Amino acid sequence: MQALVLEGIGQPVTLQEFPTPQPGPGQVQVQLHAAALNHRDVWIQKGQYAGLKFPIILGSDGAGIVSVLGEGVDADLLGQAVLINPGHYWGNNPAAQGRDFQILGLPQDGTFAEFVCIDAVQVRAKPTHLSFEQAAALPLGGVTAYRAAFTRAGLQPGERVLINGVGGGVALLALQMAVANGAEVWVTSGSEEKIAKAVELGAKGGISYKAEKWPATLTKQAGGGFDVIIDSAAGPGFNDLLDAATPGGRIVFYGATHGDIPMITARKIFWKQLSVLGSTMGTTQDFNGMVSFFEQHAIVPVLDETFALADGEQALHRMAEGLQFGKLILKIKG
């Protein structure tokens, strides 16, 4: 099969002939039609990820057709259009992943290839209102956003929500789900263009996080502080989120793209009775809940740009530059 292979830290991914995987007992082979990029792929390429091994086929997100069944797998799965749950071996505690938790694309070869083999329990029928490219945009970002917003922050209809740093895949999926759930959503971004696009998707408005004292300005525009704040940046700007939160608010963050939080104003947390929550990926229940939510509300994820599999290195460069608005897609078949 054709696959994008990463040979080492800092190396470009290259299109190579690679052995086609065959399913073991309880597994299925999926012929991939589309895959999607995540920041995780860039971090692995840069060597900024634990458990590195090479060569490796990157890619956590994918959608395609079940092409071969392993022993013991339900025959009805053959030929089904599916999307892949990339979170494997979560464990028995729904509150947090266990030691055996893995994400597809390292250590197991991932979806930047014509075929992938995974446990049959990791596939779910593709929502019929989505193309393969749109479905491939959902898995990792969708389950991360769903768990952050609903499982961890307990988002309710009518609440005021702030999505900090809109534009990336998870943030946009969180925006779309919050709007569909009846929340009043506001955003921040370093780009006025991205704020305008977020408004087109249902956000009430937004502000640049580069603006001086932006929390005071935005809370005035919004008519008050935010019940739920969803963040992926952390870093020095985290204290701004404490200012933007309403008393009793919940701040949930699922990443630290701006690094660790150097110093936090503790009194703002305890005096305002804030909940600061960490979140990452999600359980099988989170994943199924996310897919059902997208089906129920007929939500279509935002795609930024679609590349041929052979142009995967170009797609990774765009991801690294942070210019995208929505998901970057590799079209593999069709």
DADA-V216532 format. One record per pair of residues at least 24 apart in sequence whose C-alpha atoms are under 10 Angstrom apart, sorted by sequence separation. I is the first residue (numbers start at 1). J is the second residue. D is the distance in whole Angstrom. If there is no record, write none. Layout:
BEGIN
[[I;J;D] [I;J;D]]
END
This chain:
BEGIN
[[35;59;7] [36;60;7] [37;61;7] [60;84;8] [61;85;8] [62;86;9] [86;110;9] [145;169;9] [146;170;9] [150;174;10] [157;181;6] [158;182;6] [159;183;5] [160;184;5] [161;185;5] [162;186;5] [163;187;5] [164;188;5] [165;189;5] [166;190;9] [167;191;9] [178;202;9] [179;203;7] [215;239;10] [216;240;9] [219;243;9] [220;244;10] [225;249;8] [226;250;8] [227;251;8] [228;252;8] [229;253;8] [230;254;8] [231;255;7] [232;256;6] [233;257;5] [234;258;6] [235;259;5] [236;260;8] [237;261;8] [238;262;9] [239;263;8] [242;266;9] [245;269;10] [247;271;8] [248;272;6] [249;273;7] [250;274;6] [251;275;6] [252;276;6] [253;277;6] [254;278;6] [255;279;8] [302;326;5] [303;327;5] [304;328;6] [305;329;6] [306;330;6] [307;331;6] [308;332;7] [309;333;9] [35;60;8] [36;61;5] [37;62;9] [60;85;8] [61;86;7] [86;111;10] [111;136;10] [145;170;6] [149;174;7] [156;181;7] [157;182;5] [158;183;5] [159;184;6] [160;185;6] [161;186;6] [162;187;5] [163;188;7] [164;189;7] [165;190;7] [166;191;9] [176;201;7] [178;203;9] [179;204;10] [215;240;6] [219;244;6] [226;251;9] [231;256;9] [232;257;6] [233;258;5] [234;259;6] [235;260;5] [236;261;6] [237;262;9] [238;263;9] [239;264;6] [242;267;10] [243;268;8] [247;272;5] [248;273;5] [249;274;5] [250;275;5] [251;276;5] [252;277;5] [253;278;5] [254;279;5] [255;280;8] [301;326;8] [302;327;6] [303;328;6] [304;329;8] [305;330;9] [306;331;7] [307;332;9] [308;333;9] [35;61;5] [36;62;6] [60;86;5] [144;170;7] [145;171;7] [148;174;8] [149;175;10] [155;181;8] [156;182;8] [157;183;5] [158;184;6] [159;185;8] [160;186;8] [161;187;8] [162;188;8] [163;189;9] [164;190;10] [165;191;9] [167;193;10] [168;194;10] [172;198;8] [175;201;8] [176;202;8] [188;214;9] [214;240;8] [215;241;7] [218;244;8] [219;245;9] [231;257;10] [232;258;8] [233;259;7] [234;260;6] [235;261;4] [236;262;6] [237;263;10] [238;264;8] [239;265;7] [242;268;6] [243;269;9] [246;272;7] [247;273;6] [248;274;5] [249;275;6] [250;276;6] [251;277;6] [252;278;6] [253;279;6] [254;280;5] [301;327;8] [302;328;9] [303;329;7] [34;61;8] [35;62;4] [36;63;9] [59;86;9] [60;87;9] [84;111;9] [141;168;9] [142;169;8] [143;170;9] [144;171;9] [145;172;9] [146;173;8] [147;174;10] [150;177;10] [155;182;10] [156;183;7] [157;184;8] [158;185;10] [167;194;6] [175;202;8] [176;203;9] [188;215;10] [210;237;10] [213;240;8] [214;241;10] [215;242;9] [216;243;8] [217;244;10] [219;246;9] [232;259;10] [233;260;9] [234;261;6] [235;262;7] [236;263;7] [237;264;10] [238;265;10] [239;266;9] [242;269;7] [245;272;8] [246;273;9] [247;274;6] [248;275;7] [249;276;9] [250;277;7] [251;278;9] [252;279;7] [253;280;8] [254;281;8] [34;62;6] [35;63;7] [141;169;6] [142;170;6] [145;173;6] [146;174;7] [149;177;9] [150;178;9] [155;183;8] [166;194;7] [167;195;8] [175;203;7] [209;237;9] [215;243;6] [216;244;7] [233;261;9] [234;262;9] [235;263;9] [236;264;9] [246;274;8] [247;275;10] [252;280;10] [33;62;8] [34;63;6] [35;64;9] [140;169;9] [141;170;4] [142;171;9] [144;173;9] [145;174;5] [149;178;8] [165;194;9] [166;195;7] [172;201;9] [214;243;10] [215;244;5] [235;264;10] [239;268;9] [243;272;9] [245;274;8] [32;62;7] [33;63;6] [34;64;7] [88;118;9] [140;170;8] [141;171;8] [142;172;9] [143;173;9] [144;174;9] [145;175;9] [165;195;9] [167;197;9] [188;218;9] [213;243;9] [214;244;9] [215;245;9] [239;269;10] [242;272;9] [245;275;10] [31;62;10] [32;63;6] [33;64;5] [88;119;9] [138;169;9] [141;172;9] [142;173;6] [143;174;10] [145;176;10] [146;177;8] [166;197;10] [167;198;8] [187;218;9] [209;240;9] [10;42;10] [13;45;8] [30;62;9] [31;63;8] [32;64;4] [33;65;8] [84;116;10] [86;118;9] [137;169;8] [138;170;9] [141;173;7] [142;174;8] [145;177;8] [146;178;9] [166;198;7] [186;218;9] [242;274;8] [10;43;10] [12;45;8] [30;63;8] [31;64;5] [32;65;7] [85;118;9] [88;121;10] [89;122;10] [137;170;10] [141;174;9] [145;178;10] [186;219;10] [9;43;10] [10;44;9] [11;45;7] [12;46;10] [30;64;6] [31;65;5] [32;66;9] [84;118;9] [85;119;10] [88;122;8] [242;276;9] [9;44;8] [10;45;6] [11;46;8] [29;64;10] [30;65;5] [31;66;6] [32;67;9] [84;119;10] [87;122;8] [138;173;8] [142;177;9] [186;221;10] [8;44;9] [9;45;5] [10;46;5] [11;47;10] [29;65;9] [30;66;4] [31;67;6] [84;120;10] [85;121;9] [86;122;7] [104;140;10] [137;173;9] [186;222;8] [8;45;7] [9;46;6] [10;47;7] [28;65;10] [29;66;6] [30;67;5] [31;68;9] [84;121;9] [85;122;5] [86;123;9] [103;140;9] [185;222;9] [6;44;9] [7;45;9] [8;46;9] [9;47;5] [28;66;7] [29;67;6] [30;68;7] [84;122;6] [85;123;6] [184;222;9] [6;45;7] [8;47;8] [9;48;9] [18;57;10] [28;67;7] [29;68;5] [30;69;9] [83;122;9] [84;123;5] [85;124;8] [28;68;6] [29;69;6] [82;122;10] [83;123;6] [84;124;7] [163;203;9] [166;206;10] [186;226;9] [27;68;9] [28;69;5] [29;70;8] [82;123;6] [83;124;6] [84;125;9] [162;203;9] [185;226;9] [27;69;7] [28;70;6] [61;103;10] [62;104;10] [81;123;9] [82;124;5] [83;125;6] [84;126;9] [161;203;10] [164;206;9] [165;207;10] [184;226;9] [187;229;10] [9;52;9] [13;56;9] [14;57;10] [26;69;8] [27;70;5] [28;71;9] [60;103;7] [61;104;8] [77;120;9] [80;123;10] [81;124;8] [82;125;4] [83;126;5] [162;205;10] [163;206;9] [164;207;10] [165;208;9] [184;227;10] [185;228;10] [186;229;10] [187;230;10] [8;52;9] [9;53;9] [13;57;9] [23;67;10] [25;69;8] [26;70;6] [27;71;7] [59;103;9] [60;104;5] [61;105;9] [80;124;9] [81;125;6] [82;126;4] [83;127;9] [162;206;9] [164;208;10] [165;209;8] [185;229;10] [8;53;8] [9;54;9] [13;58;9] [23;68;7] [24;69;8] [25;70;5] [26;71;6] [27;72;8] [28;73;8] [59;104;7] [60;105;5] [80;125;7] [81;126;6] [82;127;8] [164;209;8] [183;228;10] [7;53;9] [8;54;6] [22;68;8] [23;69;7] [24;70;5] [25;71;4] [26;72;6] [27;73;7] [28;74;10] [58;104;8] [59;105;5] [60;106;8] [73;119;9] [74;120;9] [77;123;9] [80;126;8] [81;127;9] [82;128;10] [6;53;10] [7;54;5] [8;55;7] [22;69;9] [23;70;5] [24;71;7] [25;72;6] [26;73;5] [57;104;10] [58;105;5] [59;106;8] [70;117;9] [73;120;7] [77;124;10] [81;128;9] [227;274;10] [228;275;10] [229;276;10] [230;277;10] [231;278;10] [232;279;10] [6;54;7] [7;55;5] [8;56;9] [22;70;8] [23;71;8] [24;72;9] [25;73;8] [26;74;9] [30;78;9] [31;79;10] [33;81;10] [35;83;10] [57;105;6] [58;106;7] [60;108;10] [62;110;9] [63;111;9] [67;115;9] [69;117;10] [70;118;10] [72;120;10] [73;121;9] [77;125;9] [5;54;9] [6;55;6] [7;56;7] [24;73;10] [28;77;9] [29;78;9] [30;79;9] [32;81;10] [34;83;10] [35;84;10] [56;105;8] [57;106;8] [58;107;9] [59;108;10] [60;109;9] [61;110;8] [62;111;6] [66;115;10] [67;116;10] [68;117;9] [70;119;9] [83;132;8] [5;55;6] [6;56;5] [7;57;9] [28;78;9] [30;80;9] [31;81;10] [32;82;9] [56;106;7] [57;107;9] [58;108;9] [59;109;8] [60;110;6] [61;111;6] [62;112;8] [64;114;9] [65;115;10] [66;116;10] [67;117;10] [70;120;9] [82;132;9] [5;56;6] [6;57;6] [30;81;9] [31;82;10] [32;83;9] [56;107;8] [57;108;8] [58;109;6] [59;110;5] [60;111;6] [61;112;9] [62;113;10] [64;115;9] [66;117;10] [69;120;9] [81;132;8] [84;135;9] [4;56;9] [5;57;5] [6;58;7] [30;82;8] [32;84;10] [54;106;9] [56;108;8] [57;109;5] [58;110;5] [59;111;5] [60;112;8] [64;116;10] [83;135;7] [84;136;8] [87;139;9] [3;56;10] [4;57;6] [5;58;7] [30;83;9] [53;106;8] [54;107;9] [56;109;6] [57;110;5] [58;111;7] [59;112;5] [82;135;9] [83;136;7] [85;138;9] [86;139;7] [87;140;8] [3;57;7] [4;58;7] [30;84;9] [52;106;7] [53;107;7] [55;109;9] [56;110;8] [57;111;7] [58;112;6] [59;113;8] [62;116;9] [66;120;9] [82;136;9] [83;137;10] [84;138;9] [85;139;6] [86;140;6] [3;58;9] [4;59;9] [51;106;8] [52;107;7] [53;108;10] [57;112;6] [58;113;9] [83;138;8] [84;139;7] [85;140;7] [175;230;9] [50;106;9] [51;107;7] [56;112;10] [57;113;7] [83;139;7] [84;140;9] [87;143;9] [95;151;9] [162;218;10] [174;230;8] [49;106;10] [50;107;10] [66;123;9] [86;143;9] [94;151;10] [95;152;9] [162;219;10] [85;143;9] [57;116;10] [64;123;10] [171;230;8] [63;123;9] [65;125;10] [162;222;10] [170;230;10] [171;231;8] [44;105;10] [62;123;10] [63;124;10] [64;125;10] [65;126;9] [161;222;10] [170;231;10] [171;232;8] [44;106;9] [63;125;9] [64;126;8] [160;222;8] [170;232;9] [40;103;10] [63;126;8] [160;223;10] [162;225;9] [163;226;10] [41;105;8] [160;224;9] [161;225;9] [162;226;6] [166;230;10] [168;232;10] [40;105;9] [41;106;9] [160;225;8] [161;226;6] [162;227;8] [163;228;9] [164;229;7] [165;230;9] [166;231;9] [40;106;10] [160;226;5] [161;227;6] [162;228;6] [163;229;6] [164;230;6] [165;231;7] [166;232;10] [65;132;10] [159;226;8] [160;227;5] [161;228;5] [162;229;5] [163;230;5] [164;231;5] [165;232;7] [63;131;9] [64;132;7] [159;227;6] [160;228;7] [161;229;6] [162;230;6] [163;231;6] [164;232;7] [165;233;8] [63;132;6] [64;133;9] [158;227;10] [159;228;7] [160;229;9] [161;230;8] [162;231;8] [163;232;9] [164;233;8] [62;132;8] [63;133;7] [164;234;10] [62;133;8] [63;134;9] [64;135;9] [156;227;9] [62;134;10] [63;135;6] [64;136;8] [155;227;8] [156;228;9] [62;135;8] [63;136;5] [155;228;7] [37;111;10] [61;135;9] [62;136;5] [63;137;9] [153;227;9] [154;228;9] [155;229;10] [35;110;9] [36;111;8] [37;112;9] [61;136;6] [62;137;8] [63;138;9] [153;228;7] [35;111;6] [36;112;8] [60;136;9] [61;137;7] [62;138;9] [63;139;9] [153;229;9] [34;111;8] [35;112;6] [61;138;7] [62;139;8] [153;230;9] [164;241;9] [33;111;10] [34;112;8] [35;113;8] [61;139;6] [62;140;10] [32;111;7] [34;113;9] [35;114;10] [60;139;8] [61;140;6] [149;228;8] [162;241;9] [31;111;10] [32;112;9] [33;113;9] [34;114;9] [60;140;7] [61;141;9] [149;229;9] [30;111;9] [32;113;7] [33;114;8] [60;141;10] [148;229;10] [149;230;7] [31;113;9] [32;114;5] [33;115;9] [148;230;7] [162;244;9] [31;114;6] [32;115;6] [148;231;9] [162;245;9] [30;114;8] [31;115;5] [32;116;7] [161;245;9] [170;254;9] [30;115;6] [31;116;7] [145;230;9] [160;245;10] [29;115;7] [30;116;5] [31;117;9] [160;246;9] [29;116;6] [30;117;6] [21;109;10] [28;116;8] [29;117;4] [30;118;8] [161;249;10] [28;117;6] [29;118;7] [160;249;10] [161;250;10] [162;251;9] [164;253;10] [27;117;7] [28;118;6] [29;119;9] [30;120;10] [161;251;10] [27;118;5] [28;119;6] [29;120;9] [26;118;9] [27;119;4] [28;120;5] [20;113;9] [21;114;10] [22;115;9] [23;116;9] [24;117;8] [26;119;6] [27;120;5] [28;121;9] [30;123;9] [20;114;8] [21;115;7] [22;116;8] [23;117;6] [24;118;9] [25;119;8] [26;120;6] [27;121;8] [28;122;9] [18;113;9] [20;115;7] [21;116;6] [22;117;7] [23;118;7] [24;119;9] [25;120;9] [26;121;8] [27;122;9] [28;123;9] [155;250;9] [17;113;10] [18;114;10] [19;115;10] [20;116;8] [21;117;6] [22;118;10] [23;119;8] [27;123;10] [153;249;9] [154;250;9] [15;112;9] [16;113;9] [20;117;9] [21;118;10] [23;120;10] [34;131;9] [35;132;9] [36;133;8] [153;250;6] [15;113;9] [33;131;10] [34;132;6] [35;133;7] [36;134;9] [152;250;9] [153;251;7] [13;112;10] [33;132;6] [34;133;5] [35;134;9] [36;135;9] [37;136;9] [38;137;9] [152;251;10] [153;252;6] [32;132;9] [33;133;8] [34;134;9] [35;135;9] [36;136;6] [37;137;8] [152;252;7] [153;253;10] [34;135;8] [35;136;5] [36;137;6] [149;250;10] [152;253;10] [201;302;9] [34;136;6] [35;137;7] [36;138;8] [38;140;8] [149;251;10] [33;136;9] [34;137;9] [35;138;10] [36;139;9] [37;140;10] [38;141;8] [148;251;9] [149;252;8] [5;109;9] [32;136;9] [36;140;9] [37;141;10] [148;252;6] [149;253;10] [5;110;10] [36;141;10] [147;252;10] [148;253;7] [3;109;10] [4;110;10] [148;254;7] [3;110;9] [4;111;9] [5;112;8] [147;254;10] [3;111;9] [4;112;6] [5;113;9] [145;253;10] [3;112;6] [4;113;6] [145;254;8] [2;112;9] [3;113;4] [4;114;9] [144;254;7] [2;113;6] [3;114;6] [1;113;7] [2;114;6] [3;115;8] [181;293;9] [1;114;6] [2;115;8] [177;290;9] [180;293;9] [1;115;7] [180;294;9] [177;293;8] [180;296;10] [181;297;9] [177;294;8] [180;297;7] [176;294;9] [180;298;9] [180;299;8] [177;297;9] [173;294;10] [176;297;10] [153;275;9] [177;299;8] [153;276;9] [176;299;7] [152;276;10] [153;277;8] [176;300;9] [177;301;10] [152;277;7] [153;278;10] [176;301;8] [152;278;8] [153;279;9] [173;299;9] [176;302;9] [152;279;7] [173;300;9] [198;325;9] [151;279;9] [152;280;10] [173;301;7] [197;325;8] [39;168;9] [148;277;9] [172;301;8] [173;302;8] [194;323;10] [38;168;9] [39;169;9] [148;278;8] [149;279;9] [172;302;7] [194;324;9] [38;169;8] [148;279;6] [151;282;9] [194;325;7] [37;169;9] [38;170;9] [147;279;7] [148;280;7] [151;283;10] [169;301;9] [191;323;10] [193;325;10] [36;169;10] [147;280;8] [148;281;8] [169;302;8] [145;279;9] [147;281;7] [148;282;9] [151;285;10] [168;302;10] [169;303;9] [144;279;8] [145;280;9] [146;281;9] [147;282;6] [151;286;8] [167;302;10] [169;304;9] [144;280;6] [145;281;8] [146;282;8] [147;283;8] [150;286;9] [168;304;10] [143;280;9] [144;281;4] [145;282;9] [167;304;10] [143;281;6] [144;282;6] [147;285;10] [148;286;10] [151;289;10] [141;280;10] [142;281;9] [143;282;6] [144;283;10] [147;286;6] [150;289;10] [140;280;10] [141;281;8] [142;282;9] [143;283;8] [146;286;7] [147;287;8] [150;290;10] [140;281;7] [143;284;9] [145;286;10] [146;287;8] [139;281;9] [140;282;9] [143;285;10] [144;286;9] [147;289;9] [143;286;6] [144;287;9] [146;289;8] [147;290;8] [142;286;9] [143;287;5] [146;290;6] [142;287;8] [143;288;9] [145;290;9] [146;291;9] [143;289;8] [144;290;9] [140;287;9] [143;290;6] [146;293;9] [139;287;8] [142;290;7] [143;291;8] [138;287;10] [142;291;8] [139;290;9] [168;319;9] [138;290;9] [139;291;8] [142;294;9] [138;291;8] [172;325;8] [173;326;9] [168;322;8] [171;325;10] [172;326;7] [173;327;10] [167;322;9] [168;323;9] [169;324;9] [171;326;9] [172;327;9] [135;291;10] [138;294;9] [167;323;8] [168;324;7] [169;325;7] [170;326;8] [167;324;7] [168;325;6] [169;326;5] [170;327;9] [167;325;5] [168;326;6] [169;327;5] [142;301;9] [166;325;8] [167;326;6] [168;327;7] [169;328;8] [166;326;9] [167;327;9] [168;328;10] [122;284;8] [138;300;9] [121;284;9] [124;287;9] [137;300;9] [138;301;7] [124;288;8] [127;291;8] [130;294;10] [137;301;7] [138;302;10] [122;287;10] [126;291;9] [127;292;8] [129;294;9] [130;295;9] [135;300;9] [136;301;10] [137;302;8] [125;291;9] [129;295;8] [134;300;7] [135;301;8] [137;303;7] [124;291;9] [127;294;8] [128;295;8] [134;301;6] [127;295;6] [130;298;9] [133;301;10] [134;302;8] [126;295;10] [127;296;10] [129;298;7] [130;299;9] [131;300;9] [134;303;7] [128;298;9] [129;299;9] [130;300;7] [133;303;8] [127;298;9] [129;300;8] [130;301;9] [133;306;8] [103;281;9] [96;279;9] [97;280;9] [95;279;10] [96;280;9] [97;281;9] [96;281;10] [97;282;8] [96;282;8] [97;283;8] [141;327;9] [95;282;9] [96;283;9] [94;282;8] [95;283;9] [94;283;7] [137;326;9] [138;327;9] [93;283;9] [94;284;9] [137;327;6] [90;281;10] [92;283;10] [94;285;9] [136;327;9] [137;328;8] [90;282;8] [91;283;9] [94;286;9] [136;328;10] [137;329;7] [90;283;6] [134;327;9] [136;329;8] [137;330;10] [87;281;7] [88;282;10] [89;283;9] [90;284;8] [133;327;10] [136;330;9] [86;281;9] [87;282;7] [88;283;9] [89;284;9] [114;309;9] [133;328;10] [134;329;9] [136;331;10] [86;282;10] [87;283;8] [88;284;9] [113;309;8] [133;329;7] [85;282;10] [87;284;8] [112;309;7] [133;330;8] [85;283;10] [86;284;10] [112;310;10] [133;331;7] [85;284;8] [132;331;9] [133;332;9] [87;287;9] [112;312;8] [132;332;10] [86;287;9] [132;333;9] [85;287;7] [132;334;9] [84;287;10] [85;288;9] [83;291;10] [113;330;10] [114;331;10] [115;332;10] [39;257;10] [112;330;8] [114;332;6] [111;330;10] [112;331;10] [113;332;7] [114;333;8] [112;332;8] [111;332;10] [36;303;10] [62;329;9] [61;329;9] [62;330;9] [64;332;9] [62;331;10] [63;332;10] [64;333;9] [36;306;9] [62;332;10] [35;306;10] [36;307;10] [42;313;10] [45;316;9] [59;330;10] [34;306;9] [35;307;10] [34;307;10] [34;308;9] [35;309;9] [42;316;6] [46;320;10] [34;309;9] [37;312;9] [41;316;8] [42;317;8] [42;318;10] [39;316;9] [42;319;7] [43;320;9] [37;315;8] [38;316;9] [41;319;9] [42;320;6] [36;315;10] [37;316;7] [41;320;10] [39;319;7] [38;319;8] [39;320;7] [37;319;8] [38;320;10] [39;322;9] [38;327;8] [37;327;7] [38;328;8] [36;327;7] [37;328;6] [38;329;10] [36;328;6] [37;329;6] [35;328;9] [36;329;4] [37;330;8] [15;309;8] [16;310;9] [35;329;6] [36;330;6] [14;309;10] [15;310;6] [34;329;7] [35;330;5] [36;331;9] [14;310;8] [15;311;9] [34;330;6] [35;331;7] [13;310;9] [14;311;9] [15;312;8] [33;330;9] [34;331;5] [35;332;7] [13;311;9] [14;312;8] [15;313;9] [33;331;6] [34;332;5] [13;312;7] [14;313;7] [32;331;9] [33;332;5] [34;333;7] [12;312;9] [13;313;6] [32;332;6] [33;333;4] [34;334;9] [12;313;6] [13;314;9] [31;332;9] [32;333;7] [33;334;7] [11;313;10] [12;314;9] [31;333;9] [32;334;10] [13;316;9] [12;316;9] [4;309;7] [12;317;10] [3;309;8] [4;310;7] [2;309;9] [3;310;9] [4;311;9] [5;312;10] [6;313;10] [2;310;9] [4;312;7] [3;312;10] [4;313;9] [3;332;10] [2;332;9]]
END
